[in-house]
Amino acid sequence: MTTLTHRARRTEVGKNSERKVENEEDTNQDRSPDDEDSGDSKDIRLTLMEEVLLLGLKDKEVLLRSDSPTGDVLLDETLKHIKATEPTETVQTWIELLTGETWNPFKLQYQLRNVRERIAKNLVEKGILTTEKQNFLLFDMTTHPVTNTTEKQRLVKKLQDSVLERWVNDPQRMDKRTLALLVLAHSSDVLENVFSSLTDDKYDMAMNRAKDLVELDPEVEGTKHSATEMIWAVLAAFNKS
């Protein structure tokens, strides 16, 4: 299970620190999720997997409701596996199968291969990353430095705003894609990258709010009205891993 940690130089800030921004929260809670910044690039559309990978890169470093094709190769490959499997498996089981984190030799065919490299190649094609060869003594390694820093900063700001200026203190009222991205970024241990550029007080506030969000009971949240059950099922699966 992944965890959210504070920078070593920061003092622990508990939930009581939220009191000083109650007025701010009251104002933000009145905002509709439909008011969420439509700042998604009009020219570049990223999948959630591409966004999570992008968040994890340093700028100078390297139950199925529909099986209709989505146009995303990895997602369509996943849907094909799920459709062909009987009996149906749980979300946690599928995460273990698709990532190869299973010792069952009869189900190794479900593992998605070279996922990181395939997502990186998609980002290269969209002009966000580039491809370089770096020599490490006896072999060459392919790396993918970020070239479109504007797109990455847009994504970082979107997540920062979701737990600061646009914080609604209610996951059911959050933009669903943003909620899914926060959950996946947490599970992939890249939230530190998202908040690292913030000032100390905003960093602590963002980390505490993100921590409170991912520590909610997925079983409870997934049954609430208007909840996106799959988001909470994925969080529950990662919490158990």
C-alpha positions as CSV (number, residue, x, y, z in Angstrom):
1,M,0.0,0.0,0.0
2,T,1.3,3.4,-0.9
3,T,1.5,6.2,1.6
4,L,1.6,10.0,1.5
5,T,4.6,11.5,3.3
6,H,5.7,15.0,4.2
7,R,9.0,16.5,3.3
8,A,11.5,16.1,6.1
9,R,11.7,19.8,6.8
10,R,8.0,20.2,7.3
11,T,6.2,19.8,10.6
12,E,3.2,17.5,10.8
13,V,0.0,19.4,10.2
14,G,-3.1,17.8,11.5
15,K,-6.7,18.2,10.4
16,N,-7.0,21.1,12.9
17,S,-5.0,23.2,10.4
18,E,-8.0,23.2,8.2
19,R,-9.9,25.5,10.6
20,K,-8.1,28.6,9.3
21,V,-9.5,28.0,5.9
22,E,-13.1,27.3,6.8
23,N,-14.3,30.4,5.1
24,E,-12.4,29.5,2.0
25,E,-14.0,26.0,2.0
26,D,-17.5,27.4,2.5
27,T,-17.0,29.4,-0.6
28,N,-15.5,26.6,-2.6
29,Q,-18.2,24.1,-1.6
30,D,-20.8,26.3,-3.4
31,R,-19.0,25.7,-6.7
32,S,-20.4,23.1,-9.0
33,P,-18.1,20.4,-10.4
34,D,-19.2,21.7,-13.8
35,D,-17.3,24.8,-13.0
36,E,-14.1,22.8,-12.9
37,D,-11.4,24.4,-15.0
38,S,-11.9,23.3,-18.6
39,G,-8.2,23.9,-19.0
40,D,-7.7,20.5,-20.6
41,S,-5.7,21.2,-23.7
42,K,-7.9,21.7,-26.8
43,D,-5.1,20.2,-28.9
44,I,-3.7,17.4,-26.7
45,R,-6.0,14.8,-25.1
46,L,-4.3,12.5,-22.6
47,T,-5.5,9.3,-21.2
48,L,-5.4,8.8,-17.4
49,M,-2.5,6.4,-17.7
50,E,-0.6,9.0,-19.8
51,E,-1.3,11.6,-17.2
52,V,-0.1,9.5,-14.3
53,L,3.1,8.6,-16.2
54,L,3.7,12.3,-17.0
55,L,3.3,13.3,-13.4
56,G,5.9,10.7,-12.4
57,L,8.5,12.0,-14.8
58,K,11.1,14.6,-13.9
59,D,11.3,17.4,-16.4
60,K,14.9,16.7,-17.2
61,E,14.8,12.9,-16.7
62,V,13.9,10.5,-18.0
63,L,-17.6,-5.2,-13.8
64,L,-17.5,-4.4,-17.6
65,R,-20.3,-2.2,-18.8
66,S,-19.2,-1.8,-22.4
67,D,-16.6,-3.7,-24.4
68,S,-16.8,-1.2,-27.3
69,P,-13.4,-0.2,-28.7
70,T,-12.1,3.0,-27.1
71,G,-9.3,3.9,-29.5
72,D,-6.7,3.4,-26.8
73,V,-4.6,0.3,-27.5
74,L,-3.8,-0.6,-23.8
75,L,-7.4,0.0,-22.7
76,D,-8.8,-2.0,-25.6
77,E,-6.4,-4.8,-24.8
78,T,-7.6,-4.8,-21.2
79,L,-11.2,-4.9,-22.2
80,K,-10.6,-7.8,-24.5
81,H,-9.1,-9.8,-21.6
82,I,-11.9,-9.0,-19.3
83,K,-14.6,-9.8,-21.9
84,A,-13.0,-13.2,-22.6
85,T,-12.8,-14.3,-19.0
86,E,-15.3,-16.5,-17.2
87,P,-16.2,-16.4,-14.4
88,T,-15.7,-12.7,-13.9
89,E,-12.8,-11.5,-11.6
90,T,-12.7,-8.8,-9.0
91,V,-11.0,-5.4,-9.6
92,Q,-8.2,-6.4,-7.3
93,T,-7.6,-9.6,-9.2
94,W,-7.6,-7.8,-12.5
95,I,-5.0,-5.3,-11.3
96,E,-2.8,-8.2,-10.1
97,L,-3.2,-10.1,-13.4
98,L,-2.7,-7.1,-15.7
99,T,0.4,-5.9,-13.9
100,G,1.9,-9.4,-13.6
101,E,1.7,-9.4,-9.8
102,T,0.4,-13.0,-9.7
103,W,2.1,-16.4,-9.3
104,N,-0.6,-18.2,-11.2
105,P,1.2,-19.6,-14.3
106,F,-2.1,-20.3,-16.0
107,K,-3.0,-16.6,-16.1
108,L,0.3,-15.0,-17.2
109,Q,-1.3,-14.4,-20.6
110,Y,-3.3,-11.6,-19.1
111,Q,-0.2,-9.5,-18.1
112,L,0.1,-6.3,-20.1
113,R,3.6,-6.1,-21.6
114,N,5.9,-3.0,-21.7
115,V,3.1,-0.8,-20.3
116,R,5.4,2.1,-19.3
117,E,7.3,2.1,-22.6
118,R,4.0,2.0,-24.6
119,I,2.5,4.9,-22.7
120,A,5.7,6.8,-23.1
121,K,5.7,6.2,-26.9
122,N,2.1,7.6,-27.0
123,L,3.3,10.7,-25.2
124,V,6.2,11.0,-27.7
125,E,3.7,10.8,-30.6
126,K,1.7,13.6,-28.9
127,G,4.7,15.8,-28.7
128,I,5.0,15.8,-24.9
129,L,8.1,13.6,-24.5
130,T,11.0,12.9,-26.8
131,T,13.2,9.8,-27.2
132,E,16.9,9.8,-26.5
133,K,19.6,7.2,-26.2
134,Q,21.9,7.4,-23.2
135,N,25.0,5.3,-22.9
136,F,25.6,3.4,-19.6
137,L,28.9,1.6,-20.0
138,L,28.1,-1.6,-21.7
139,F,24.6,-0.8,-23.1
140,D,22.4,2.0,-24.3
141,M,19.2,2.9,-22.6
142,T,16.2,4.6,-24.1
143,T,15.0,7.6,-22.1
144,H,12.0,9.9,-22.6
145,P,12.7,13.5,-21.4
146,V,9.8,15.9,-21.1
147,T,9.8,18.4,-24.0
148,N,6.3,20.0,-23.6
149,T,6.6,21.3,-20.0
150,T,3.6,23.5,-20.6
151,E,1.3,20.5,-20.8
152,K,2.8,19.0,-17.7
153,Q,2.5,22.2,-15.7
154,R,-1.2,22.5,-16.8
155,L,-1.8,19.0,-15.4
156,V,0.1,19.7,-12.2
157,K,-1.8,23.0,-11.6
158,K,-5.1,21.2,-12.2
159,L,-4.4,18.7,-9.4
160,Q,-3.0,21.4,-7.1
161,D,-6.1,23.5,-7.6
162,S,-8.3,20.5,-7.0
163,V,-7.1,20.3,-3.4
164,L,-6.5,24.0,-2.8
165,E,-8.5,26.7,-4.7
166,R,-11.2,24.3,-5.9
167,W,-11.4,22.1,-2.9
168,V,-15.0,21.1,-2.2
169,N,-14.3,18.7,0.8
170,D,-16.7,16.1,-0.7
171,P,-15.5,13.5,-3.2
172,Q,-19.0,13.1,-4.6
173,R,-18.9,16.7,-5.8
174,M,-15.5,16.5,-7.3
175,D,-14.9,16.3,-11.0
176,K,-14.8,12.5,-11.6
177,R,-11.7,12.5,-13.8
178,T,-9.8,14.6,-11.3
179,L,-10.8,12.3,-8.5
180,A,-9.7,9.3,-10.5
181,L,-6.4,11.0,-11.3
182,L,-5.8,11.8,-7.6
183,V,-6.4,8.2,-6.6
184,L,-4.1,6.8,-9.3
185,A,-1.4,9.4,-8.6
186,H,-1.5,8.4,-5.0
187,S,-1.4,4.7,-5.8
188,S,1.5,5.3,-8.1
189,D,3.5,7.4,-5.6
190,V,3.7,10.5,-7.7
191,L,1.7,13.0,-5.6
192,E,4.9,14.3,-4.1
193,N,5.9,15.4,-7.6
194,V,2.5,17.2,-8.0
195,F,2.8,19.2,-4.7
196,S,6.6,19.7,-4.5
197,S,6.5,23.2,-6.0
198,L,4.0,24.6,-3.5
199,T,5.0,26.8,-0.6
200,D,5.2,25.1,2.8
201,D,1.8,26.0,4.1
202,K,0.0,25.1,0.8
203,Y,2.1,21.9,0.5
204,D,0.9,20.8,4.0
205,M,-2.7,21.7,3.2
206,A,-2.6,19.8,-0.1
207,M,-1.0,16.7,1.4
208,N,-3.4,16.6,4.3
209,R,-6.5,17.0,2.1
210,A,-5.2,14.3,-0.3
211,K,-4.4,12.1,2.6
212,D,-7.9,12.5,4.1
213,L,-9.4,11.8,0.6
214,V,-7.5,8.5,0.0
215,E,-8.1,7.3,3.6
216,L,-11.9,7.4,3.2
217,D,-13.5,4.0,3.3
218,P,-14.0,3.0,-0.3
219,E,-16.7,0.5,0.6
220,V,-18.8,3.4,2.1
221,E,-18.0,6.0,-0.6
222,G,-18.7,3.6,-3.5
223,T,-22.3,3.1,-2.3
224,K,-23.2,6.8,-2.0
225,H,-25.5,8.5,-4.5
226,S,-23.8,9.6,-7.7
227,A,-20.5,7.9,-6.7
228,T,-18.4,6.4,-9.4
229,E,-18.1,2.9,-8.0
230,M,-15.1,1.9,-10.1
231,I,-12.9,4.7,-8.7
232,W,-13.4,3.5,-5.2
233,A,-13.1,-0.2,-6.2
234,V,-9.6,0.6,-7.6
235,L,-8.6,2.5,-4.5
236,A,-9.8,-0.4,-2.3
237,A,-7.8,-2.8,-4.5
238,F,-4.6,-0.8,-4.1
239,N,-5.2,-0.4,-0.3
240,K,-5.2,-4.2,0.0
241,S,-2.1,-4.8,-2.1
